[in-house]
Amino acid sequence: MQGTIATFDPENRSGTLLLDDGSELGFAAEAFARSGLRLLRLGQRVTVEAAADGTIARVTIPGVV
C-alpha cells in the first residue's frame, strides 16, 4: 500500500502517513529502520508493508531498492 508522509520525527524515527483513501496510519521506528533509509521528508511518497498483526513492518520509497 502507498501513502504520503504526514509527519516524521528524525529523533525518534517514527511518524505517520496519509494513505490514498485519506486515512492516517502511524509507523514505529522499527519499521523505518528496516527500510535502510536515513531520512523521510514531509509529502514524500512511500510504500509500506504490513505485518500479520496489521502494524507497519517496513517503509520504503517506490523505485528505490
Phi and psi in radians as a Rosetta constraint file:
Dihedral C 1 N 2 CA 2 C 2 CIRCULARHARMONIC -2.142 0.35
Dihedral N 2 CA 2 C 2 N 3 CIRCULARHARMONIC 2.766 0.35
Dihedral C 2 N 3 CA 3 C 3 CIRCULARHARMONIC -2.873 0.35
Dihedral N 3 CA 3 C 3 N 4 CIRCULARHARMONIC -3.009 0.35
Dihedral C 3 N 4 CA 4 C 4 CIRCULARHARMONIC -2.137 0.35
Dihedral N 4 CA 4 C 4 N 5 CIRCULARHARMONIC 2.375 0.35
Dihedral C 4 N 5 CA 5 C 5 CIRCULARHARMONIC -1.119 0.35
Dihedral N 5 CA 5 C 5 N 6 CIRCULARHARMONIC 2.121 0.35
Dihedral C 5 N 6 CA 6 C 6 CIRCULARHARMONIC -1.683 0.35
Dihedral N 6 CA 6 C 6 N 7 CIRCULARHARMONIC -0.717 0.35
Dihedral C 6 N 7 CA 7 C 7 CIRCULARHARMONIC -2.474 0.35
Dihedral N 7 CA 7 C 7 N 8 CIRCULARHARMONIC 2.611 0.35
Dihedral C 7 N 8 CA 8 C 8 CIRCULARHARMONIC -2.670 0.35
Dihedral N 8 CA 8 C 8 N 9 CIRCULARHARMONIC 2.198 0.35
Dihedral C 8 N 9 CA 9 C 9 CIRCULARHARMONIC -1.810 0.35
Dihedral N 9 CA 9 C 9 N 10 CIRCULARHARMONIC 1.874 0.35
Dihedral C 9 N 10 CA 10 C 10 CIRCULARHARMONIC -1.142 0.35
Dihedral N 10 CA 10 C 10 N 11 CIRCULARHARMONIC -0.355 0.35
Dihedral C 10 N 11 CA 11 C 11 CIRCULARHARMONIC -1.328 0.35
Dihedral N 11 CA 11 C 11 N 12 CIRCULARHARMONIC -0.835 0.35
Dihedral C 11 N 12 CA 12 C 12 CIRCULARHARMONIC -1.730 0.35
Dihedral N 12 CA 12 C 12 N 13 CIRCULARHARMONIC -0.083 0.35
Dihedral C 12 N 13 CA 13 C 13 CIRCULARHARMONIC 1.088 0.35
Dihedral N 13 CA 13 C 13 N 14 CIRCULARHARMONIC 0.581 0.35
Dihedral C 13 N 14 CA 14 C 14 CIRCULARHARMONIC -2.171 0.35
Dihedral N 14 CA 14 C 14 N 15 CIRCULARHARMONIC 2.951 0.35
Dihedral C 14 N 15 CA 15 C 15 CIRCULARHARMONIC -3.065 0.35
Dihedral N 15 CA 15 C 15 N 16 CIRCULARHARMONIC -2.874 0.35
Dihedral C 15 N 16 CA 16 C 16 CIRCULARHARMONIC -2.343 0.35
Dihedral N 16 CA 16 C 16 N 17 CIRCULARHARMONIC 2.726 0.35
Dihedral C 16 N 17 CA 17 C 17 CIRCULARHARMONIC -2.312 0.35
Dihedral N 17 CA 17 C 17 N 18 CIRCULARHARMONIC 2.694 0.35
Dihedral C 17 N 18 CA 18 C 18 CIRCULARHARMONIC -1.755 0.35
Dihedral N 18 CA 18 C 18 N 19 CIRCULARHARMONIC 2.013 0.35
Dihedral C 18 N 19 CA 19 C 19 CIRCULARHARMONIC -1.303 0.35
Dihedral N 19 CA 19 C 19 N 20 CIRCULARHARMONIC 2.859 0.35
Dihedral C 19 N 20 CA 20 C 20 CIRCULARHARMONIC -1.079 0.35
Dihedral N 20 CA 20 C 20 N 21 CIRCULARHARMONIC -0.423 0.35
Dihedral C 20 N 21 CA 21 C 21 CIRCULARHARMONIC -1.486 0.35
Dihedral N 21 CA 21 C 21 N 22 CIRCULARHARMONIC 0.033 0.35
Dihedral C 21 N 22 CA 22 C 22 CIRCULARHARMONIC 1.649 0.35
Dihedral N 22 CA 22 C 22 N 23 CIRCULARHARMONIC -0.120 0.35
Dihedral C 22 N 23 CA 23 C 23 CIRCULARHARMONIC -1.450 0.35
Dihedral N 23 CA 23 C 23 N 24 CIRCULARHARMONIC 2.700 0.35
Dihedral C 23 N 24 CA 24 C 24 CIRCULARHARMONIC -1.811 0.35
Dihedral N 24 CA 24 C 24 N 25 CIRCULARHARMONIC 2.448 0.35
Dihedral C 24 N 25 CA 25 C 25 CIRCULARHARMONIC -2.389 0.35
Dihedral N 25 CA 25 C 25 N 26 CIRCULARHARMONIC 2.273 0.35
Dihedral C 25 N 26 CA 26 C 26 CIRCULARHARMONIC -1.585 0.35
Dihedral N 26 CA 26 C 26 N 27 CIRCULARHARMONIC 2.684 0.35
Dihedral C 26 N 27 CA 27 C 27 CIRCULARHARMONIC -2.327 0.35
Dihedral N 27 CA 27 C 27 N 28 CIRCULARHARMONIC 2.520 0.35
Dihedral C 27 N 28 CA 28 C 28 CIRCULARHARMONIC -1.543 0.35
Dihedral N 28 CA 28 C 28 N 29 CIRCULARHARMONIC 2.917 0.35
Dihedral C 28 N 29 CA 29 C 29 CIRCULARHARMONIC -1.017 0.35
Dihedral N 29 CA 29 C 29 N 30 CIRCULARHARMONIC -0.583 0.35
Dihedral C 29 N 30 CA 30 C 30 CIRCULARHARMONIC -1.096 0.35
Dihedral N 30 CA 30 C 30 N 31 CIRCULARHARMONIC -0.692 0.35
Dihedral C 30 N 31 CA 31 C 31 CIRCULARHARMONIC -1.146 0.35
Dihedral N 31 CA 31 C 31 N 32 CIRCULARHARMONIC -0.700 0.35
Dihedral C 31 N 32 CA 32 C 32 CIRCULARHARMONIC -1.165 0.35
Dihedral N 32 CA 32 C 32 N 33 CIRCULARHARMONIC -0.733 0.35
Dihedral C 32 N 33 CA 33 C 33 CIRCULARHARMONIC -1.050 0.35
Dihedral N 33 CA 33 C 33 N 34 CIRCULARHARMONIC -0.632 0.35
Dihedral C 33 N 34 CA 34 C 34 CIRCULARHARMONIC -1.199 0.35
Dihedral N 34 CA 34 C 34 N 35 CIRCULARHARMONIC -0.266 0.35
Dihedral C 34 N 35 CA 35 C 35 CIRCULARHARMONIC -1.330 0.35
Dihedral N 35 CA 35 C 35 N 36 CIRCULARHARMONIC -0.482 0.35
Dihedral C 35 N 36 CA 36 C 36 CIRCULARHARMONIC 1.410 0.35
Dihedral N 36 CA 36 C 36 N 37 CIRCULARHARMONIC 0.036 0.35
Dihedral C 36 N 37 CA 37 C 37 CIRCULARHARMONIC -1.444 0.35
Dihedral N 37 CA 37 C 37 N 38 CIRCULARHARMONIC 2.828 0.35
Dihedral C 37 N 38 CA 38 C 38 CIRCULARHARMONIC -1.841 0.35
Dihedral N 38 CA 38 C 38 N 39 CIRCULARHARMONIC -0.406 0.35
Dihedral C 38 N 39 CA 39 C 39 CIRCULARHARMONIC -2.796 0.35
Dihedral N 39 CA 39 C 39 N 40 CIRCULARHARMONIC 2.642 0.35
Dihedral C 39 N 40 CA 40 C 40 CIRCULARHARMONIC -2.169 0.35
Dihedral N 40 CA 40 C 40 N 41 CIRCULARHARMONIC 2.558 0.35
Dihedral C 40 N 41 CA 41 C 41 CIRCULARHARMONIC -1.859 0.35
Dihedral N 41 CA 41 C 41 N 42 CIRCULARHARMONIC 2.565 0.35
Dihedral C 41 N 42 CA 42 C 42 CIRCULARHARMONIC -1.034 0.35
Dihedral N 42 CA 42 C 42 N 43 CIRCULARHARMONIC 2.374 0.35
Dihedral C 42 N 43 CA 43 C 43 CIRCULARHARMONIC 1.509 0.35
Dihedral N 43 CA 43 C 43 N 44 CIRCULARHARMONIC -0.097 0.35
Dihedral C 43 N 44 CA 44 C 44 CIRCULARHARMONIC -1.255 0.35
Dihedral N 44 CA 44 C 44 N 45 CIRCULARHARMONIC 2.405 0.35
Dihedral C 44 N 45 CA 45 C 45 CIRCULARHARMONIC -1.394 0.35
Dihedral N 45 CA 45 C 45 N 46 CIRCULARHARMONIC 2.314 0.35
Dihedral C 45 N 46 CA 46 C 46 CIRCULARHARMONIC -2.390 0.35
Dihedral N 46 CA 46 C 46 N 47 CIRCULARHARMONIC 2.785 0.35
Dihedral C 46 N 47 CA 47 C 47 CIRCULARHARMONIC -1.940 0.35
Dihedral N 47 CA 47 C 47 N 48 CIRCULARHARMONIC 2.435 0.35
Dihedral C 47 N 48 CA 48 C 48 CIRCULARHARMONIC -2.140 0.35
Dihedral N 48 CA 48 C 48 N 49 CIRCULARHARMONIC 2.531 0.35
Dihedral C 48 N 49 CA 49 C 49 CIRCULARHARMONIC -1.911 0.35
Dihedral N 49 CA 49 C 49 N 50 CIRCULARHARMONIC 2.268 0.35
Dihedral C 49 N 50 CA 50 C 50 CIRCULARHARMONIC -1.625 0.35
Dihedral N 50 CA 50 C 50 N 51 CIRCULARHARMONIC 2.507 0.35
Dihedral C 50 N 51 CA 51 C 51 CIRCULARHARMONIC -1.420 0.35
Dihedral N 51 CA 51 C 51 N 52 CIRCULARHARMONIC 2.982 0.35
Dihedral C 51 N 52 CA 52 C 52 CIRCULARHARMONIC -1.026 0.35
Dihedral N 52 CA 52 C 52 N 53 CIRCULARHARMONIC -0.534 0.35
Dihedral C 52 N 53 CA 53 C 53 CIRCULARHARMONIC -1.497 0.35
Dihedral N 53 CA 53 C 53 N 54 CIRCULARHARMONIC 0.044 0.35
Dihedral C 53 N 54 CA 54 C 54 CIRCULARHARMONIC 1.631 0.35
Dihedral N 54 CA 54 C 54 N 55 CIRCULARHARMONIC -0.165 0.35
Dihedral C 54 N 55 CA 55 C 55 CIRCULARHARMONIC -1.339 0.35
Dihedral N 55 CA 55 C 55 N 56 CIRCULARHARMONIC 2.840 0.35
Dihedral C 55 N 56 CA 56 C 56 CIRCULARHARMONIC -1.373 0.35
Dihedral N 56 CA 56 C 56 N 57 CIRCULARHARMONIC 2.165 0.35
Dihedral C 56 N 57 CA 57 C 57 CIRCULARHARMONIC -1.644 0.35
Dihedral N 57 CA 57 C 57 N 58 CIRCULARHARMONIC -0.514 0.35
Dihedral C 57 N 58 CA 58 C 58 CIRCULARHARMONIC -2.760 0.35
Dihedral N 58 CA 58 C 58 N 59 CIRCULARHARMONIC 2.460 0.35
Dihedral C 58 N 59 CA 59 C 59 CIRCULARHARMONIC -2.041 0.35
Dihedral N 59 CA 59 C 59 N 60 CIRCULARHARMONIC 2.200 0.35
Dihedral C 59 N 60 CA 60 C 60 CIRCULARHARMONIC -2.340 0.35
Dihedral N 60 CA 60 C 60 N 61 CIRCULARHARMONIC 2.882 0.35
Dihedral C 60 N 61 CA 61 C 61 CIRCULARHARMONIC -1.720 0.35
Dihedral N 61 CA 61 C 61 N 62 CIRCULARHARMONIC 2.228 0.35
Dihedral C 61 N 62 CA 62 C 62 CIRCULARHARMONIC -0.965 0.35
Dihedral N 62 CA 62 C 62 N 63 CIRCULARHARMONIC 2.292 0.35
Dihedral C 62 N 63 CA 63 C 63 CIRCULARHARMONIC 1.501 0.35
Dihedral N 63 CA 63 C 63 N 64 CIRCULARHARMONIC -0.103 0.35
Dihedral C 63 N 64 CA 64 C 64 CIRCULARHARMONIC -1.907 0.35
Dihedral N 64 CA 64 C 64 N 65 CIRCULARHARMONIC 2.159 0.35
